[in-house]
Amino acid sequence: MNALKRTADAQASLQEQFDRHKCQSLDSSEVNARANVLLRQEPDEEDDEEEDDRREEDDDDDEGDGYSE
């Protein structure tokens, strides 16, 4: 019961912070500069490994389709 109260309090606190926050507006040159930086970033090695893992999982799904070669 205590954990539920802490969770509710945390949610209320986050909502209050969100409601009070005011974003700074960026001019178009700042937006373009940030977008260019994001586009030029190379993917992390971890992302590549996760993608490889997903490919291996996809390949495993084909083995149980009932057909033999």
PDB file with one MODEL, atoms N, CA, C and O in Angstrom:
MODEL        1
ATOM      1  N   MET A   1       0.824  -1.189   0.000  1.00  0.00           N
ATOM      2  CA  MET A   1       0.000   0.000   0.000  1.00  0.00           C
ATOM      3  C   MET A   1       0.874   1.262   0.000  1.00  0.00           C
ATOM      4  O   MET A   1       0.563   2.260  -0.649  1.00  0.00           O
ATOM      5  N   ASN A   2       1.957   1.180   0.737  1.00  0.00           N
ATOM      6  CA  ASN A   2       2.879   2.314   0.828  1.00  0.00           C
ATOM      7  C   ASN A   2       3.507   2.605  -0.543  1.00  0.00           C
ATOM      8  O   ASN A   2       3.704   3.762  -0.914  1.00  0.00           O
ATOM      9  N   ALA A   3       3.815   1.539  -1.283  1.00  0.00           N
ATOM     10  CA  ALA A   3       4.418   1.715  -2.607  1.00  0.00           C
ATOM     11  C   ALA A   3       3.451   2.413  -3.553  1.00  0.00           C
ATOM     12  O   ALA A   3       3.870   3.245  -4.358  1.00  0.00           O
ATOM     13  N   LEU A   4       2.167   2.088  -3.469  1.00  0.00           N
ATOM     14  CA  LEU A   4       1.170   2.745  -4.315  1.00  0.00           C
ATOM     15  C   LEU A   4       1.085   4.235  -4.013  1.00  0.00           C
ATOM     16  O   LEU A   4       0.935   5.048  -4.924  1.00  0.00           O
ATOM     17  N   LYS A   5       1.178   4.590  -2.745  1.00  0.00           N
ATOM     18  CA  LYS A   5       1.134   6.003  -2.355  1.00  0.00           C
ATOM     19  C   LYS A   5       2.358   6.737  -2.901  1.00  0.00           C
ATOM     20  O   LYS A   5       2.244   7.850  -3.414  1.00  0.00           O
ATOM     21  N   ARG A   6       3.528   6.106  -2.787  1.00  0.00           N
ATOM     22  CA  ARG A   6       4.750   6.745  -3.312  1.00  0.00           C
ATOM     23  C   ARG A   6       4.652   6.915  -4.826  1.00  0.00           C
ATOM     24  O   ARG A   6       5.086   7.934  -5.364  1.00  0.00           O
ATOM     25  N   THR A   7       4.085   5.924  -5.517  1.00  0.00           N
ATOM     26  CA  THR A   7       3.932   6.009  -6.966  1.00  0.00           C
ATOM     27  C   THR A   7       2.998   7.154  -7.336  1.00  0.00           C
ATOM     28  O   THR A   7       3.288   7.930  -8.246  1.00  0.00           O
ATOM     29  N   ALA A   8       1.887   7.255  -6.635  1.00  0.00           N
ATOM     30  CA  ALA A   8       0.935   8.340  -6.900  1.00  0.00           C
ATOM     31  C   ALA A   8       1.582   9.696  -6.627  1.00  0.00           C
ATOM     32  O   ALA A   8       1.400  10.641  -7.394  1.00  0.00           O
ATOM     33  N   ASP A   9       2.333   9.789  -5.537  1.00  0.00           N
ATOM     34  CA  ASP A   9       3.027  11.046  -5.212  1.00  0.00           C
ATOM     35  C   ASP A   9       4.051  11.397  -6.287  1.00  0.00           C
ATOM     36  O   ASP A   9       4.184  12.561  -6.665  1.00  0.00           O
ATOM     37  N   ALA A  10       4.770  10.399  -6.777  1.00  0.00           N
ATOM     38  CA  ALA A  10       5.773  10.630  -7.813  1.00  0.00           C
ATOM     39  C   ALA A  10       5.112  11.099  -9.103  1.00  0.00           C
ATOM     40  O   ALA A  10       5.601  12.018  -9.760  1.00  0.00           O
ATOM     41  N   GLN A  11       3.997  10.465  -9.463  1.00  0.00           N
ATOM     42  CA  GLN A  11       3.284  10.875 -10.677  1.00  0.00           C
ATOM     43  C   GLN A  11       2.794  12.311 -10.550  1.00  0.00           C
ATOM     44  O   GLN A  11       2.915  13.092 -11.494  1.00  0.00           O
ATOM     45  N   ALA A  12       2.243  12.663  -9.397  1.00  0.00           N
ATOM     46  CA  ALA A  12       1.753  14.027  -9.179  1.00  0.00           C
ATOM     47  C   ALA A  12       2.898  15.031  -9.263  1.00  0.00           C
ATOM     48  O   ALA A  12       2.746  16.113  -9.830  1.00  0.00           O
ATOM     49  N   SER A  13       4.034  14.667  -8.700  1.00  0.00           N
ATOM     50  CA  SER A  13       5.191  15.551  -8.735  1.00  0.00           C
ATOM     51  C   SER A  13       5.689  15.762 -10.163  1.00  0.00           C
ATOM     52  O   SER A  13       5.999  16.886 -10.558  1.00  0.00           O
ATOM     53  N   LEU A  14       5.764  14.690 -10.925  1.00  0.00           N
ATOM     54  CA  LEU A  14       6.201  14.809 -12.324  1.00  0.00           C
ATOM     55  C   LEU A  14       5.222  15.642 -13.147  1.00  0.00           C
ATOM     56  O   LEU A  14       5.634  16.457 -13.972  1.00  0.00           O
ATOM     57  N   GLN A  15       3.919  15.433 -12.919  1.00  0.00           N
ATOM     58  CA  GLN A  15       2.921  16.215 -13.648  1.00  0.00           C
ATOM     59  C   GLN A  15       3.054  17.695 -13.322  1.00  0.00           C
ATOM     60  O   GLN A  15       2.945  18.544 -14.207  1.00  0.00           O
ATOM     61  N   GLU A  16       3.289  18.003 -12.052  1.00  0.00           N
ATOM     62  CA  GLU A  16       3.457  19.394 -11.630  1.00  0.00           C
ATOM     63  C   GLU A  16       4.690  20.012 -12.309  1.00  0.00           C
ATOM     64  O   GLU A  16       4.635  21.147 -12.782  1.00  0.00           O
ATOM     65  N   GLN A  17       5.793  19.267 -12.353  1.00  0.00           N
ATOM     66  CA  GLN A  17       7.008  19.775 -12.998  1.00  0.00           C
ATOM     67  C   GLN A  17       6.765  20.001 -14.486  1.00  0.00           C
ATOM     68  O   GLN A  17       7.206  21.002 -15.050  1.00  0.00           O
ATOM     69  N   PHE A  18       6.064  19.068 -15.115  1.00  0.00           N
ATOM     70  CA  PHE A  18       5.770  19.183 -16.541  1.00  0.00           C
ATOM     71  C   PHE A  18       4.911  20.412 -16.813  1.00  0.00           C
ATOM     72  O   PHE A  18       5.165  21.162 -17.756  1.00  0.00           O
ATOM     73  N   ASP A  19       3.890  20.612 -15.978  1.00  0.00           N
ATOM     74  CA  ASP A  19       2.986  21.742 -16.162  1.00  0.00           C
ATOM     75  C   ASP A  19       3.701  23.078 -15.996  1.00  0.00           C
ATOM     76  O   ASP A  19       3.348  24.051 -16.663  1.00  0.00           O
ATOM     77  N   ARG A  20       4.699  23.139 -15.120  1.00  0.00           N
ATOM     78  CA  ARG A  20       5.429  24.393 -14.872  1.00  0.00           C
ATOM     79  C   ARG A  20       6.505  24.654 -15.916  1.00  0.00           C
ATOM     80  O   ARG A  20       6.932  25.796 -16.081  1.00  0.00           O
ATOM     81  N   HIS A  21       6.949  23.628 -16.620  1.00  0.00           N
ATOM     82  CA  HIS A  21       8.065  23.776 -17.553  1.00  0.00           C
ATOM     83  C   HIS A  21       7.667  24.583 -18.783  1.00  0.00           C
ATOM     84  O   HIS A  21       6.590  24.388 -19.348  1.00  0.00           O
ATOM     85  N   LYS A  22       8.521  25.463 -19.176  1.00  0.00           N
ATOM     86  CA  LYS A  22       8.333  26.236 -20.400  1.00  0.00           C
ATOM     87  C   LYS A  22       9.539  25.988 -21.305  1.00  0.00           C
ATOM     88  O   LYS A  22      10.678  26.264 -20.928  1.00  0.00           O
ATOM     89  N   CYS A  23       9.280  25.475 -22.479  1.00  0.00           N
ATOM     90  CA  CYS A  23      10.359  25.216 -23.433  1.00  0.00           C
ATOM     91  C   CYS A  23      10.835  26.531 -24.041  1.00  0.00           C
ATOM     92  O   CYS A  23      10.056  27.459 -24.254  1.00  0.00           O
ATOM     93  N   GLN A  24      12.121  26.580 -24.309  1.00  0.00           N
ATOM     94  CA  GLN A  24      12.666  27.727 -25.015  1.00  0.00           C
ATOM     95  C   GLN A  24      12.448  27.492 -26.502  1.00  0.00           C
ATOM     96  O   GLN A  24      12.692  26.394 -27.003  1.00  0.00           O
ATOM     97  N   SER A  25      12.003  28.493 -27.188  1.00  0.00           N
ATOM     98  CA  SER A  25      11.818  28.328 -28.624  1.00  0.00           C
ATOM     99  C   SER A  25      13.163  28.491 -29.323  1.00  0.00           C
ATOM    100  O   SER A  25      13.988  29.316 -28.931  1.00  0.00           O
ATOM    101  N   LEU A  26      13.363  27.700 -30.350  1.00  0.00           N
ATOM    102  CA  LEU A  26      14.599  27.740 -31.120  1.00  0.00           C
ATOM    103  C   LEU A  26      14.322  28.435 -32.443  1.00  0.00           C
ATOM    104  O   LEU A  26      13.254  28.264 -33.030  1.00  0.00           O
ATOM    105  N   ASP A  27      15.288  29.221 -32.913  1.00  0.00           N
ATOM    106  CA  ASP A  27      15.102  29.770 -34.248  1.00  0.00           C
ATOM    107  C   ASP A  27      15.467  28.691 -35.270  1.00  0.00           C
ATOM    108  O   ASP A  27      16.065  27.675 -34.915  1.00  0.00           O
ATOM    109  N   SER A  28      15.114  28.909 -36.517  1.00  0.00           N
ATOM    110  CA  SER A  28      15.272  27.866 -37.541  1.00  0.00           C
ATOM    111  C   SER A  28      16.728  27.445 -37.732  1.00  0.00           C
ATOM    112  O   SER A  28      16.986  26.283 -38.047  1.00  0.00           O
ATOM    113  N   SER A  29      17.688  28.357 -37.548  1.00  0.00           N
ATOM    114  CA  SER A  29      19.091  27.976 -37.728  1.00  0.00           C
ATOM    115  C   SER A  29      19.531  26.999 -36.637  1.00  0.00           C
ATOM    116  O   SER A  29      20.303  26.077 -36.900  1.00  0.00           O
ATOM    117  N   GLU A  30      19.036  27.202 -35.409  1.00  0.00           N
ATOM    118  CA  GLU A  30      19.360  26.278 -34.320  1.00  0.00           C
ATOM    119  C   GLU A  30      18.739  24.913 -34.572  1.00  0.00           C
ATOM    120  O   GLU A  30      19.378  23.885 -34.343  1.00  0.00           O
ATOM    121  N   VAL A  31      17.501  24.897 -35.042  1.00  0.00           N
ATOM    122  CA  VAL A  31      16.823  23.637 -35.338  1.00  0.00           C
ATOM    123  C   VAL A  31      17.583  22.881 -36.428  1.00  0.00           C
ATOM    124  O   VAL A  31      17.811  21.678 -36.308  1.00  0.00           O
ATOM    125  N   ASN A  32      17.969  23.578 -37.476  1.00  0.00           N
ATOM    126  CA  ASN A  32      18.706  22.938 -38.573  1.00  0.00           C
ATOM    127  C   ASN A  32      20.058  22.417 -38.113  1.00  0.00           C
ATOM    128  O   ASN A  32      20.469  21.326 -38.506  1.00  0.00           O
ATOM    129  N   ALA A  33      20.747  23.185 -37.287  1.00  0.00           N
ATOM    130  CA  ALA A  33      22.057  22.758 -36.798  1.00  0.00           C
ATOM    131  C   ALA A  33      21.927  21.493 -35.960  1.00  0.00           C
ATOM    132  O   ALA A  33      22.722  20.565 -36.107  1.00  0.00           O
ATOM    133  N   ARG A  34      20.933  21.454 -35.086  1.00  0.00           N
ATOM    134  CA  ARG A  34      20.739  20.261 -34.248  1.00  0.00           C
ATOM    135  C   ARG A  34      20.337  19.055 -35.090  1.00  0.00           C
ATOM    136  O   ARG A  34      20.786  17.939 -34.830  1.00  0.00           O
ATOM    137  N   ALA A  35      19.504  19.270 -36.084  1.00  0.00           N
ATOM    138  CA  ALA A  35      19.080  18.169 -36.951  1.00  0.00           C
ATOM    139  C   ALA A  35      20.274  17.608 -37.712  1.00  0.00           C
ATOM    140  O   ALA A  35      20.401  16.392 -37.860  1.00  0.00           O
ATOM    141  N   ASN A  36      21.146  18.480 -38.192  1.00  0.00           N
ATOM    142  CA  ASN A  36      22.328  18.014 -38.914  1.00  0.00           C
ATOM    143  C   ASN A  36      23.238  17.181 -38.027  1.00  0.00           C
ATOM    144  O   ASN A  36      23.792  16.177 -38.474  1.00  0.00           O
ATOM    145  N   VAL A  37      23.396  17.586 -36.782  1.00  0.00           N
ATOM    146  CA  VAL A  37      24.223  16.824 -35.847  1.00  0.00           C
ATOM    147  C   VAL A  37      23.619  15.450 -35.629  1.00  0.00           C
ATOM    148  O   VAL A  37      24.334  14.448 -35.645  1.00  0.00           O
ATOM    149  N   LEU A  38      22.316  15.392 -35.426  1.00  0.00           N
ATOM    150  CA  LEU A  38      21.658  14.104 -35.200  1.00  0.00           C
ATOM    151  C   LEU A  38      21.773  13.192 -36.418  1.00  0.00           C
ATOM    152  O   LEU A  38      21.974  11.986 -36.278  1.00  0.00           O
ATOM    153  N   LEU A  39      21.646  13.763 -37.600  1.00  0.00           N
ATOM    154  CA  LEU A  39      21.715  12.958 -38.821  1.00  0.00           C
ATOM    155  C   LEU A  39      23.115  12.424 -39.080  1.00  0.00           C
ATOM    156  O   LEU A  39      23.274  11.371 -39.698  1.00  0.00           O
ATOM    157  N   ARG A  40      24.121  13.133 -38.616  1.00  0.00           N
ATOM    158  CA  ARG A  40      25.507  12.717 -38.866  1.00  0.00           C
ATOM    159  C   ARG A  40      26.039  11.729 -37.841  1.00  0.00           C
ATOM    160  O   ARG A  40      27.090  11.126 -38.057  1.00  0.00           O
ATOM    161  N   GLN A  41      25.344  11.553 -36.744  1.00  0.00           N
ATOM    162  CA  GLN A  41      25.823  10.639 -35.715  1.00  0.00           C
ATOM    163  C   GLN A  41      25.767   9.212 -36.247  1.00  0.00           C
ATOM    164  O   GLN A  41      24.795   8.804 -36.882  1.00  0.00           O
ATOM    165  N   GLU A  42      26.819   8.476 -35.976  1.00  0.00           N
ATOM    166  CA  GLU A  42      26.854   7.088 -36.389  1.00  0.00           C
ATOM    167  C   GLU A  42      26.189   6.236 -35.317  1.00  0.00           C
ATOM    168  O   GLU A  42      26.255   6.567 -34.133  1.00  0.00           O
ATOM    169  N   PRO A  43      25.552   5.147 -35.719  1.00  0.00           N
ATOM    170  CA  PRO A  43      24.882   4.295 -34.724  1.00  0.00           C
ATOM    171  C   PRO A  43      25.878   3.667 -33.768  1.00  0.00           C
ATOM    172  O   PRO A  43      27.025   3.398 -34.123  1.00  0.00           O
ATOM    173  N   ASP A  44      25.423   3.444 -32.568  1.00  0.00           N
ATOM    174  CA  ASP A  44      26.257   2.794 -31.569  1.00  0.00           C
ATOM    175  C   ASP A  44      26.490   1.344 -31.965  1.00  0.00           C
ATOM    176  O   ASP A  44      25.685   0.745 -32.679  1.00  0.00           O
ATOM    177  N   GLU A  45      27.600   0.789 -31.493  1.00  0.00           N
ATOM    178  CA  GLU A  45      27.879  -0.617 -31.753  1.00  0.00           C
ATOM    179  C   GLU A  45      26.805  -1.503 -31.148  1.00  0.00           C
ATOM    180  O   GLU A  45      26.464  -2.545 -31.708  1.00  0.00           O
ATOM    181  N   GLU A  46      26.266  -1.088 -29.997  1.00  0.00           N
ATOM    182  CA  GLU A  46      25.221  -1.873 -29.352  1.00  0.00           C
ATOM    183  C   GLU A  46      23.997  -1.979 -30.245  1.00  0.00           C
ATOM    184  O   GLU A  46      23.362  -3.032 -30.302  1.00  0.00           O
ATOM    185  N   ASP A  47      23.657  -0.897 -30.946  1.00  0.00           N
ATOM    186  CA  ASP A  47      22.508  -0.922 -31.839  1.00  0.00           C
ATOM    187  C   ASP A  47      22.734  -1.941 -32.953  1.00  0.00           C
ATOM    188  O   ASP A  47      21.813  -2.666 -33.331  1.00  0.00           O
ATOM    189  N   ASP A  48      23.966  -1.996 -33.480  1.00  0.00           N
ATOM    190  CA  ASP A  48      24.283  -2.958 -34.524  1.00  0.00           C
ATOM    191  C   ASP A  48      24.143  -4.380 -34.007  1.00  0.00           C
ATOM    192  O   ASP A  48      23.624  -5.253 -34.704  1.00  0.00           O
ATOM    193  N   GLU A  49      24.607  -4.613 -32.779  1.00  0.00           N
ATOM    194  CA  GLU A  49      24.517  -5.949 -32.203  1.00  0.00           C
ATOM    195  C   GLU A  49      23.064  -6.352 -31.996  1.00  0.00           C
ATOM    196  O   GLU A  49      22.703  -7.504 -32.238  1.00  0.00           O
ATOM    197  N   GLU A  50      22.223  -5.415 -31.550  1.00  0.00           N
ATOM    198  CA  GLU A  50      20.814  -5.713 -31.345  1.00  0.00           C
ATOM    199  C   GLU A  50      20.158  -6.056 -32.675  1.00  0.00           C
ATOM    200  O   GLU A  50      19.335  -6.969 -32.747  1.00  0.00           O
ATOM    201  N   GLU A  51      20.517  -5.330 -33.726  1.00  0.00           N
ATOM    202  CA  GLU A  51      19.945  -5.598 -35.035  1.00  0.00           C
ATOM    203  C   GLU A  51      20.372  -6.981 -35.522  1.00  0.00           C
ATOM    204  O   GLU A  51      19.562  -7.715 -36.090  1.00  0.00           O
ATOM    205  N   ASP A  52      21.641  -7.341 -35.304  1.00  0.00           N
ATOM    206  CA  ASP A  52      22.121  -8.662 -35.679  1.00  0.00           C
ATOM    207  C   ASP A  52      21.363  -9.742 -34.923  1.00  0.00           C
ATOM    208  O   ASP A  52      20.999 -10.766 -35.502  1.00  0.00           O
ATOM    209  N   ASP A  53      21.121  -9.522 -33.629  1.00  0.00           N
ATOM    210  CA  ASP A  53      20.380 -10.485 -32.821  1.00  0.00           C
ATOM    211  C   ASP A  53      18.974 -10.670 -33.368  1.00  0.00           C
ATOM    212  O   ASP A  53      18.471 -11.792 -33.426  1.00  0.00           O
ATOM    213  N   ARG A  54      18.328  -9.558 -33.774  1.00  0.00           N
ATOM    214  CA  ARG A  54      16.974  -9.657 -34.317  1.00  0.00           C
ATOM    215  C   ARG A  54      16.989 -10.451 -35.614  1.00  0.00           C
ATOM    216  O   ARG A  54      16.082 -11.245 -35.862  1.00  0.00           O
ATOM    217  N   ARG A  55      18.003 -10.248 -36.442  1.00  0.00           N
ATOM    218  CA  ARG A  55      18.083 -11.001 -37.696  1.00  0.00           C
ATOM    219  C   ARG A  55      18.220 -12.489 -37.417  1.00  0.00           C
ATOM    220  O   ARG A  55      17.586 -13.310 -38.079  1.00  0.00           O
ATOM    221  N   GLU A  56      19.045 -12.837 -36.440  1.00  0.00           N
ATOM    222  CA  GLU A  56      19.218 -14.249 -36.100  1.00  0.00           C
ATOM    223  C   GLU A  56      17.908 -14.843 -35.611  1.00  0.00           C
ATOM    224  O   GLU A  56      17.584 -15.981 -35.954  1.00  0.00           O
ATOM    225  N   GLU A  57      17.144 -14.095 -34.814  1.00  0.00           N
ATOM    226  CA  GLU A  57      15.858 -14.583 -34.331  1.00  0.00           C
ATOM    227  C   GLU A  57      14.899 -14.778 -35.493  1.00  0.00           C
ATOM    228  O   GLU A  57      14.157 -15.759 -35.520  1.00  0.00           O
ATOM    229  N   ASP A  58      14.902 -13.856 -36.458  1.00  0.00           N
ATOM    230  CA  ASP A  58      14.034 -13.987 -37.618  1.00  0.00           C
ATOM    231  C   ASP A  58      14.398 -15.226 -38.423  1.00  0.00           C
ATOM    232  O   ASP A  58      13.520 -15.935 -38.915  1.00  0.00           O
ATOM    233  N   ASP A  59      15.706 -15.487 -38.557  1.00  0.00           N
ATOM    234  CA  ASP A  59      16.148 -16.666 -39.295  1.00  0.00           C
ATOM    235  C   ASP A  59      15.706 -17.941 -38.602  1.00  0.00           C
ATOM    236  O   ASP A  59      15.367 -18.917 -39.271  1.00  0.00           O
ATOM    237  N   ASP A  60      15.701 -17.955 -37.272  1.00  0.00           N
ATOM    238  CA  ASP A  60      15.279 -19.135 -36.526  1.00  0.00           C
ATOM    239  C   ASP A  60      13.811 -19.466 -36.759  1.00  0.00           C
ATOM    240  O   ASP A  60      13.431 -20.635 -36.710  1.00  0.00           O
ATOM    241  N   ASP A  61      12.982 -18.460 -37.012  1.00  0.00           N
ATOM    242  CA  ASP A  61      11.552 -18.679 -37.209  1.00  0.00           C
ATOM    243  C   ASP A  61      11.284 -19.514 -38.452  1.00  0.00           C
ATOM    244  O   ASP A  61      10.272 -20.212 -38.502  1.00  0.00           O
ATOM    245  N   ASP A  62      12.143 -19.469 -39.446  1.00  0.00           N
ATOM    246  CA  ASP A  62      11.922 -20.192 -40.699  1.00  0.00           C
ATOM    247  C   ASP A  62      12.143 -21.692 -40.552  1.00  0.00           C
ATOM    248  O   ASP A  62      11.665 -22.465 -41.382  1.00  0.00           O
ATOM    249  N   GLU A  63      12.843 -22.109 -39.533  1.00  0.00           N
ATOM    250  CA  GLU A  63      13.206 -23.510 -39.400  1.00  0.00           C
ATOM    251  C   GLU A  63      12.014 -24.404 -39.092  1.00  0.00           C
ATOM    252  O   GLU A  63      12.028 -25.578 -39.461  1.00  0.00           O
ATOM    253  N   GLY A  64      10.998 -23.898 -38.437  1.00  0.00           N
ATOM    254  CA  GLY A  64       9.897 -24.737 -38.002  1.00  0.00           C
ATOM    255  C   GLY A  64       8.677 -24.629 -38.910  1.00  0.00           C
ATOM    256  O   GLY A  64       7.556 -24.783 -38.426  1.00  0.00           O
ATOM    257  N   ASP A  65       8.849 -24.369 -40.213  1.00  0.00           N
ATOM    258  CA  ASP A  65       7.704 -24.170 -41.071  1.00  0.00           C
ATOM    259  C   ASP A  65       7.139 -25.456 -41.667  1.00  0.00           C
ATOM    260  O   ASP A  65       6.178 -25.403 -42.434  1.00  0.00           O
ATOM    261  N   GLY A  66       7.711 -26.605 -41.333  1.00  0.00           N
ATOM    262  CA  GLY A  66       7.172 -27.889 -41.771  1.00  0.00           C
ATOM    263  C   GLY A  66       7.711 -28.367 -43.107  1.00  0.00           C
ATOM    264  O   GLY A  66       7.376 -29.469 -43.542  1.00  0.00           O
ATOM    265  N   TYR A  67       8.514 -27.589 -43.749  1.00  0.00           N
ATOM    266  CA  TYR A  67       9.087 -28.002 -45.039  1.00  0.00           C
ATOM    267  C   TYR A  67      10.516 -28.476 -44.821  1.00  0.00           C
ATOM    268  O   TYR A  67      11.243 -27.946 -43.981  1.00  0.00           O
ATOM    269  N   SER A  68      10.896 -29.470 -45.582  1.00  0.00           N
ATOM    270  CA  SER A  68      12.269 -29.936 -45.511  1.00  0.00           C
ATOM    271  C   SER A  68      12.934 -29.726 -46.861  1.00  0.00           C
ATOM    272  O   SER A  68      12.271 -29.697 -47.898  1.00  0.00           O
ATOM    273  N   GLU A  69      14.223 -29.583 -46.833  1.00  0.00           N
ATOM    274  CA  GLU A  69      14.967 -29.321 -48.065  1.00  0.00           C
ATOM    275  C   GLU A  69      15.589 -30.580 -48.583  1.00  0.00           C
ATOM    276  O   GLU A  69      16.258 -30.558 -49.616  1.00  0.00           O
TER     277      GLU A  69
ENDMDL
END
